[in-house]
Amino acid sequence: RPSPRPPSGPPPPAVLLAASAGPKVVLPPPPPPVPEAEAPSPGLPGRRLLMMGLPTEAGEDMVQEILNFFGDVEAVRLLEGLADEGGRAALVTMADVEQAARVAEESGLLAPEVGAEPVTIWQVTGDELPPHASNNLHVAGLPDENAEDFLHSMLSQFGDILDFRILAPPEGRGQRPTCAALVRLQDVESAALALKCLDGRSVEAADGVAVQLKVQFKSHKEDRAAGAQAVWGPCVVPPPPRAFSGVESLSERKRTSRCVRCLQVGHWAGDPECLASGTASAST
């Protein structure tokens, strides 16, 4: 049987491509997708419990004696500096997570033992935390005077403070000058316990006057807006001083520089001539 005649004219592009490609190369199948590594566990649920609503006469020995019926208590710490309204608060560390969960579930049984009012016991499980929860907190309502000392004495009760930034106080808001701070604690559990205990609660300032704190997890928006107005705490390395080159004097350098606060030329922020510093004369 005669073979069919090849079609006249040039071969189609697919034939040319196959002819010019040489021998066919068989590629191995792609490797299976690698599963994404799971995010490291933040250590939740934790062994620590926050007890609120304790009577004013409650002591650490009394709290430990009552909780020993539910498990082994490793440590009890009564929180200082909180106003009497709402009762006292304490941090309790149990021997393991299971015992801490048992105490939190059976907290209603402590009402007749500890006081007339029910005692609130809270364990950080992670289920009730927002998606952006971390060990970074935004704390507002701090007294403007001795804000760093107040911040350390209050928040260090919940865990080690890794670093913090004091934000510039808002002007013309309220009768009592207050400021805010960004604080990074040792872990998420410490930050969550501090937020649960201090948010909306009155605390005693150095002059004996109570101030109300507003505590929340720091968002990315607050992190971006904090740069220019932040004053770094002593545990953070400050930026290096501005370096000068050449023989140009400081006054000559200021004469051609623009102030970052009032945007005027001829001085720097903080100088008496600065309109934003509040010390400039009316004729300036």
QUIKAZI-V846350 format. One record per backbone hydrogen bond with DSSP energy under -0.5 kcal/mol. NH is the residue of the N-H (numbers start at 1). CO is the residue of the C=O. If there is no record, write none. Layout:
BEGIN
NH,CO + NH,CO
END
This chain:
BEGIN
15,12 + 16,12 + 17,13 + 18,14 + 19,15 + 20,16 + 21,17 + 22,19 + 26,24 + 27,25 + 35,33 + 45,124 + 46,124 + 49,92 + 50,122 + 51,49 + 51,90 + 52,50 + 52,120 + 53,88 + 54,88 + 58,55 + 63,59 + 64,60 + 65,61 + 66,62 + 67,63 + 68,64 + 69,66 + 70,67 + 71,67 + 73,71 + 74,72 + 74,93 + 75,93 + 77,91 + 79,89 + 83,202 + 87,84 + 88,54 + 90,51 + 91,77 + 92,49 + 93,75 + 94,47 + 94,92 + 95,72 + 100,96 + 101,97 + 102,98 + 103,99 + 104,100 + 105,101 + 106,102 + 107,104 + 109,106 + 110,107 + 111,108 + 114,110 + 115,111 + 120,52 + 121,119 + 122,50 + 124,48 + 125,123 + 129,126 + 133,130 + 137,183 + 138,216 + 139,137 + 139,181 + 140,138 + 140,214 + 141,179 + 142,179 + 144,177 + 147,144 + 150,146 + 151,147 + 152,148 + 153,149 + 154,150 + 155,151 + 156,152 + 157,154 + 158,155 + 159,155 + 162,160 + 162,184 + 163,184 + 165,182 + 166,231 + 167,165 + 167,180 + 168,229 + 173,170 + 174,172 + 177,175 + 179,142 + 180,167 + 181,139 + 182,165 + 183,137 + 183,181 + 184,163 + 185,135 + 185,183 + 186,160 + 191,187 + 192,188 + 193,189 + 194,190 + 195,191 + 196,192 + 197,193 + 198,194 + 199,195 + 200,213 + 201,198 + 203,211 + 204,81 + 205,203 + 205,209 + 208,205 + 211,203 + 213,201 + 213,211 + 214,140 + 216,138 + 218,136 + 223,219 + 224,220 + 225,221 + 226,222 + 227,224 + 230,226 + 230,227 + 231,166 + 232,230 + 233,164 + 236,233 + 248,245 + 253,249 + 254,250 + 255,251 + 256,252 + 256,253 + 257,254 + 259,264 + 263,259 + 266,254 + 266,257 + 271,268 + 274,271 + 277,274 + 280,274 + 284,281
END
